[in-house]
């Protein structure tokens, strides 16, 4: 297996991993709005935006993973936003 095939295989595996994570997203995306139960804080906005834009990140990865393989790490930013939201509320 040459380097290009290895990169292609890796990007496909990572992309399908992000697709599998969309299944639980359908459950938790609707519940993300409860972040505002404590009031409209900056952390609540960051959390909700991070959760609700996750499918957009996966869609971008789906379109551009063949031309730009490193784009497969884009959905990691959504998870970073979710965890950073906790720090913003403290």
C-alpha positions in Angstrom: 0.0 0.0 0.0 1.5 3.3 -1.0 1.2 6.6 0.9 -1.8 7.9 -1.1 -3.8 4.8 -0.5 -3.1 4.9 3.2 -4.2 8.5 3.4 -7.3 7.7 1.5 -8.1 4.8 3.7 -7.5 6.7 6.9 -9.7 9.7 5.8 -12.5 7.3 4.9 -12.3 5.6 8.3 -12.3 8.9 10.1 -15.2 10.2 8.0 -17.3 7.1 8.7 -16.5 7.4 12.4 -18.0 11.0 12.3 -21.0 9.6 10.4 -21.7 7.0 13.1 -21.5 9.8 15.8 -24.4 11.6 14.0 -26.8 8.9 15.2 -26.6 9.9 18.9 -26.5 13.5 17.8 -30.1 13.2 16.7 -31.1 12.5 20.3 -28.9 15.1 22.0 -29.3 18.0 19.6 -32.8 18.6 20.8 -31.7 18.5 24.4 -28.9 21.0 23.9 -31.4 23.9 24.3 -31.6 23.0 27.9 -28.2 24.7 28.3 -30.2 27.9 28.6 -32.0 26.8 31.7 -29.5 28.6 33.8 -29.9 31.8 31.7 -28.4 33.0 28.4 -24.7 32.8 29.2 -21.8 32.8 26.8 -21.1 29.2 27.7 -24.7 28.2 26.8 -24.4 29.8 23.4 -21.0 28.2 22.7 -22.4 24.8 23.7 -25.6 25.0 21.6 -23.8 26.4 18.5 -21.1 23.6 18.8 -23.8 20.9 19.1 -26.0 22.2 16.3 -23.3 22.8 13.8 -21.8 19.3 14.1 -23.7 17.9 11.0 -22.4 20.9 9.0 -18.9 19.9 9.9 -19.5 16.3 8.9 -21.0 17.5 5.6 -17.9 19.7 4.9 -15.7 16.7 5.6 -17.8 14.5 3.3 -17.4 17.0 0.4 -13.7 17.9 0.8 -12.0 14.8 2.3 -10.7 13.6 -1.1 -9.1 16.9 -2.1 -8.0 18.1 1.4 -7.4 15.0 3.6 -6.7 17.0 6.8 -10.2 18.4 6.7 -11.3 15.2 8.4 -10.3 16.7 11.8 -12.8 19.6 11.5 -15.5 18.0 13.7 -13.0 17.9 16.5 -13.6 21.7 16.8 -17.2 21.0 17.7 -16.2 18.8 20.5 -13.6 21.4 21.7 -16.4 24.0 21.7 -18.6 21.7 23.8 -15.9 21.2 26.4 -14.8 24.9 26.3 -18.4 25.9 27.0 -18.0 24.4 30.5 -15.0 26.6 31.1 -16.9 29.7 30.0 -19.6 29.2 32.5 -17.3 29.0 35.6 
